[in-house]
Every structure is written in structure tokens, then in C-alpha cells.
Amino acid sequence: MANRMVGSATINTPKQLYKYLLRECENLPKHAQQFYKHSVKQSFKQHVSESDEERIQQIMEKALLDAKWVIQKKKMNFEKVVSEITNSSNSQFWNAIGIWMRNPHVVNRRILASQELLMIQVNCDVLDIFEHVERLTIQPDDLKRDSTSGDVKYLLDTLDIAEYCQVQCTANPIKTINDDKIYLCVKKLLPRNTQIFSPTLEFIFIDKKSVSVTSFHKPIDLSKQSLGLNTAYRIQHHEYASTCINVCKLNDNYSRTCDWFKSKFFPRLIKWINNENDNTGPRISSLSLISVEKYTLLYNRLKEKYGTEMVNVWPENTDPAKFVYEDVAIATYLLLLWEKERLEKGTKELQSFVDLGCGNGLLVYILSSEGHTGTGIDLRRRKIWDLFPKSTHLQVGTIIPSSDTVFPNVDWIIGNHSDELTPWIPVIAARSSYECRFFLLPCCAYEFDGSKYRRCNAAESQYSEYMSYVKSVCEDCGFFTLMDRLRIPSTKRTCFVGWKRTHTKENIVALDANIQRIINARSQMESVRTDAANSELWSASFKPRNSTEQTRNCTQLDKGLILEIVNIVVAHLLRVSCRIPLERKPGKTWNAGGQIGIGEVAKLIAPGMLQQLRNECGGLQTLLKNHSHIFCVAQGKVQFRIPGTVHRHLGKKKKRRKNASTPLRKVKPCWFHKNHPDGCPALEIDCDFQH
């Protein structure tokens, strides 16, 4: 054997090598020493009894790798990068870890979704797993199966960790109490941008006894960037004392890693630990009804195919980045949901659909372009409709729930933010045909008669209570209803899927009568039969929205009402004397007035006046913000805006003029110059308005 350098020692013979390894084992943590000493001795015995020269060489090479690994272990010192006193229990800590493990995309925006491959009890130290991860070579097609398929042995063999694992977990160990075992969770992280980032394996080492979690990552495609950090880190909790994060300093990106922990990850973790109510009630996982891996691939394909083009040509006044990518995400979800349905039914025929309240029609365009036959119906036409091909069928029409608004030849009814039609979507699906199903994504809360939904339980949010109400309607309509959460840029992401019927065809008549009783109970008037149309209206009191979009930003209110509210607020602010010196007027002061909360302002205004603001978007706050030349409204508080500071307070930059030497043409008169007791505190040349 040739001389080899291992650390600072020179190895001349096999015996020297094994003695060196045994000495190095003394530098390992005590609980790991015995295991590695045994491994070294076993290797030496194998070498002594071996006569094949080639085999001896293989054993020696393996020993060298072990030597390098032992030395590396000595260097894997975890260094504390951030810590905070947390007067919280171990249970609170594990709840927070559970939230993080379910939602890694919240703290790492590179991640689109994650998939748990394996959760298993282990009988080794974290360093043993780390060793195998470092050596692991995985091909993209190696992990097509996960633990849900029941093929745990395949996963263990692929990851080369079978020797360290004991039993697969039937329950989530994060939730177990009085547990001192060690677990390994293997997750597959999927990227938002598949061009730059690789799907990445995350190994999470859960030590219930020491109340710590250690995580490290392994990219599957080595030609792309990892979704996780390039070093291991450990989250350590001390009950009713502190929580900290320790990072293994192994690379040059150490300082950048520390910054991310301090500014992004750790503050969110502490928030989850302190929020004891965050884990109450049943939790709906996101994208639980479809394959997240298929979702990632399809979403990126559709985003590239439709997203960029639509954002560039978007003719509406709304934000294209939000609406375009939201509809791309919903289309991705529906396409995979329908693929799942076809597999269950054993058919290749693509589903048909109708989108009630289709809005900009982009969802209809994408689904139609992907081969599904469908129609979108909305109260009014949008500019973007003209950009879609003829294969995208969009109609202007008012949907009034009746026997005329059923779709017997359609497979799926879609209600995507369908407002007053929200509770009607399962009803329309139920009465269209026995085979018809629905997808419903509620937003604004409406009743069957078109009025706004009023919650009954003050202890629950209106959105949460309305979701329960909608689910009960879906089930009363005879649907086995599934709930899921979409990955869209919206706070209202919970959707309902009417997957199949809970009754036989023979019970349709009885069920239909029950549906009508529910509608009548929630409407002001019972259903009637209209002579003109010769069709039955399912709710005579239903009121659809106006086909023309109304301006509801307080600008169309009576001018006298607006002036009276402004004067009330001004008078209240001036009651407080807050004299400030004027820089441009030496020796003079100006009353900047006091400050008042929006809620207190509401108490100053007569109920009849407030009633006129209820139909406006934003109400009182919007009205005051419309007068930004007078008031500064921020964080629920109102005060005078000092003249000459309008652009600075609004966070805007003044537009650069072509000829800066030309005096600025001021059109709007200065309110303070005419109405404030002290006049305008700014000189006319400094003021943004005309004196």
C-alpha cells in the first residue's frame, strides 16, 4: 500500500491506518464513539481474513473514506447564530415545527410545494445520516414512489439508510407527547422556477428527547441550484427558557446563511411558537387532492406557455401579475383533478365545463386551449375577451337560478369567485344531471337571495363560518364534498370539490325537494313560477348584480355629505393644540392639531351619514384618503398632512419635468391657505398647491 496522508498523519501500513481511525473515534461525541470503533474493528477483521489482493485494496479504500469522514465530523461544529428567550413549552415548540414542516414555502419562496416521502424511527446519530446523504447519488427517476404507496423498502434502499431505520411511523411523531425517540423525515421540495432550481431532498432529523431538529438538503439535479441551504442547521429549544438556531460552518456562504435565519426564518418560527391558537381546529392541507410533483411540472409549463404572454398584453386596469398567475394556478389544479377523475372512471374523454361568473375569461381560455370543451358566462364583457381565439367560448349573460339555468350536458360547473352565485353552484350542479360535479372557490359571502351573508357566531371569523355554511349546502345537495387549499396569491384559498354523489338516482326527487326547502329557508321569498318565461325561479328574491360596474370609491357621493364629514374631522383635530415651529417663517408657529383613530371618527358622524358610506369600498377610511391633501391616514389613525409633504408622505417621487427651470403650474387650491386658522405653514413656492 502506498503512503497516504490522512489529516496531518502519514499512513504507511494497514495497521497504522486502523490505529489512526480508532484514535480519531475518541474525538467523536461519546454516544457515537462505540458505534464507529466497532465499525473500524469489523473492517480490520475482514481485512485480516481476506486473501484476495483486489478485495483488500477495496477494503482499504473504504477505510480511507471512513478516515476522511471521521476527520470531517470533528469539523462539524454547530455555531449559534440567533437566539431568543421564549417562555414557551415543548408542546408549543413542536407545534411550530409542525407548521414549518407542512409549509416550508412560507419561509423559503423558492419552494412551490413539498412532498413527504418518508417518516420513520431511527436508531442512529444525525452524523450517520449526514454521512450517507453526502455520499448519496440520486437520479431524478429514482424517487417516483413515496411512503403512501406502501413501498417503504424501496425508499430505504434508494436512500441507502435501511440499516439505521426501525419502524415506519403510523402517527405524526411531532404531535406525540412524552416521546424520547429519534425520527427521520425525508421530504422532496419542488421548485417554483424549474429552470434554475433542482428538486431537493430535505432530511429532517427529529430528536424528541433533546427537543431539537436538524435539517440538511441534497439537490437531485447537481447541475442546478439547491432549494435549501448548503449546510446543516439545528433548531434547539429549552422549555420555558430559549430557542436558538445553530449552523454548521462548512462553506463560504456562512454569513449569508446567518442573515437569512435572522431576518426571515427565525422571526417566523418565534411567531409560530408564541401563537398557541395556531394549531386549533382541523387543518386543511394545500394541494391535498392532487400530486404536488405533477402540479409543479404542469404549473411551470402553463406559466411559460400562457403567463408571460398574457401579462404583456393585459388590457384591464387590474394587476396582471396577480390575476394571470392565479388563473394559471387554478387551471393547473383543475387539469390534474380531472386527470385523476378520468383515471378513476377508466376513460380518456376530456371533461366539459361551464364557468359561471368567468370574469376576465382567462381560466376558460387556458382550459379550452388544453383540450377541454367549455363556456364562460359573465354579467359584462371584458376588454381581454377580444384577445382570445374563437375556440374560447365566452358569453355575456345574467345567471338567475331557475330551471332554465341547468347544464345537463356539462360534466363540471366552475364557480371561481362567483360572488352571489356561490351558494347556487352546488344546487345548479345537482339539478343539471346526476353525473355533474362542481369546483367552487368562494370569495365574498352571499346568501341564496343575493344578500350579504351575516355570521351567527361572533367567536368565529365570517370567512371561516361562511366556509362551514357553504360546505353544509354542498352536502345537503347530495355531494360527497372534498375541501382543499390552492396555491394562489390570495388569502381566500379554500375550495370545495363536489366529487361524487352520496345518493342513488332513485332518490333525486326527494333530494330535490329538500334542496328547495333549504333555499326557501335562506331566502326572503319562496320560489315562484313566472308566466312570461314559463320557468320556475328557484328563489323569487334573488337579486343579481348590476351588469354595469359601479364606482364605489366614495367619489360619487353627495358633495355636501363629503364636505360635512371633512369639516367634522377637521374641527376635532383642531381641538388639540400642537404648535410646531416653521423653518421658512422664523418666529412663527403653526397648529398641527391632534390625532384620532378611524373608529373614533365613526362615533363623531351621525348614523344616517355613515349608512350612506356602507356601500362604498373602504367606507370612511377611503373617503378620508381621497383627501390626502388635507389628511394623513396611516395605521388606522388620522391627522393633518403638513403642506409641502404630500409626495414624501405618500411614498411617491415627484415626476421629473423636462424643463426644471420653468415654475410648476399649480391648479388645485391650497385647502390650508383658505381654511386653517393659521393658514398654510409653507411658503407659496414650497407648497404643492395654489395660494
Phi, psi and omega in degrees: 000133181285156178297138179225144177264126175233108188066234179259002183260147175257127183256121180255328183228161177302322181296319178299320180299312183292325176295320178298317180297318179297321178296318181296330178300333179295338182273354179279164174304147186302321183290346181256348186299311186299320181298314184286326175297318179298319180297318180295316181295319179298319179296321180293319178298320179297323180291320182296320184274359183268136180250341182284121182299319181295319179294321177301317180298320178296318179297320181294320179297320178297321179297322178296318177298318178298322180297314179298323181291320178300318180295321180297323181299324179297329183275347183279064178270124179279131182245132181290127181249335179204142182210153178208143176289123181230112180277066186226157183277168175296325180298318177296320179298313182292329174298318179295319178297321178298318178296316179297317182293328178282331187231060181295337181292342181292323181258348180228098187288354174288337186271131175269316181204167178223154183225124178280119179271324189202139170225114189214150176279138182237163183236038184219178177272157180301329182294330178294316179294319181300322179301313182292324179296319180299322183274347189295134173237117185238136174267150182307328183273001184286337187241050178281341181249152176232184185294339179292337179280353179085000183263065182292322180301319179300317180294316181297320179291320181295321181274353177060043181232014184303323185293341182261353189258148182249283184229145177286144182278128176270337177238158180290115183294340178299327185270349183286145181253152179055048181245131180239023182271174180242134184232156175235125175249127177247124181238152175250116180268134184247134189276151170290316181253101183283349179284328185256319189253148179265147166305138190230137174275133174245125178256116182247114183265112187255111180253100184290329183290315180271000180053059180216157178226128178243134184230141172210159190237156178217110178291142180279319177259106185289349178278352181239169183284150176284148176282341181251185180287158179271014180215160179280152175216156184231133175257119185242134180237136174242116189304130180056027180227285185204165173228138182216164175237128178247136183242139177279115185277095183234355184215179185283345181272017185302313182295321178294322177297317179299318179300318180296318179297317184290320187265332187247296191288307187297315178302321179291320178298316179298322178297318179293322179296317184283341182271091184291335184272000186292337185254013181280148177077166180293140182253132179265119178287156179270144178054039185281343184267355183226172176281120182293330179291316176296322180299315181300314182294315182290320180300315179295324179292315180291325179297318179289325184284319186244326190300302184300317181299314183292321179298321183290329184253006186303116184263353183281168180275351180281167182286113183294325182300323180284306188289321182294308185287336174294315179291327175297319180293318179294319178298318178301314181299313182295319180299320179286325177296318180289327175297319178297319179296318180297322177295320179295320183275347181069039180232156177252359182287125181289143183287152173259162184206163168223130182257108182270117186080053190285348176062238182288350175079003184295322179298318178297318180299314182293313181297321179293320180293335179271008171107355181270135178277127182196170181224145173246137181233133178213161182297326183220155181282147176249156181299323186291342179303327182292343182272345182279152178290168182295340179289347176267109185267110180235137183231145172267124181189155178259122179271111174247109186308115181198181179292348177275345184252054172242156186229078186295339182258012182254139181279321185227136171259128180251129174236092183254101184054053187270011173051243187292348177271356185308305181290345183276341184303309177295330178293313180298319179296317182295324184269352178284307177192163181293331182274349185289139177237176182215156171235126186228123176240092184289151175230272178284145186269116180232154175266178180295331182271005179090358178277162179291140180287136178247126183288155181255332184250110182292341181281349182243146179293155181297320181297315181297316180293322180294324177299319178295321179296314180297319179298320179295323177296316179301317181288323177294337177277004175089023181253138166284106192257127177256146177244145179209167176240129181274163174257082181229156180284065182208150178281339181257089189245359183283130180237160178240139179235115174280092194278319178201172182273150177258009183222168178269167179299329183294339183263011184298317184297314180295320179294319181298321178295321178293321177300316181294324177297321178295316179299314181296323181292330182261001180247159181284332181229150179283166182294150180226162175255121181273133182287321185298309184271348181055039180221153183272126172276127183287338174211112183292339183266003181294131180237108177287163178292158175291140182290339176264132183286122182274145176277120184231053179243025177073002181277341182262007178288163178301131183299325179295322178295316180299313182297321181295318180294318178299316181295324179296315181293317180300314181299321181291319180295325183284349178294333179265128179266117178227088185280128178240143179288149180256120184297319185272357178229080185306136177086352181252151177236165182220137181280108179278353176074186182261204181221145182215144178282154179301321179297322178290325177299318181300325180290336181280342187260139182299143181305323180297324178288320179296326180300326180288342180269348188295328182275359181267143179291117179092337175060229185301318182298318179297319179300315181291323178293332176296341179252052182293344176285349179247313188247152169248116181248115181208136178052040176075011181241150180237135174208171178292144172265124182291123182305143181094358183238016184302309183294322182293318182287330179278357180073024182252154174260140175294139180295135179286124181268149182299319180240092185292341182284340179283130180303142179291132180277113181261127185254314185280133180289151180283119181295318183294324181300326184262334192244334181282138180306326180264006182073199180271131181286346183262150171292156183301326182291334181268336185287147180282351186233172187275130176267000000 
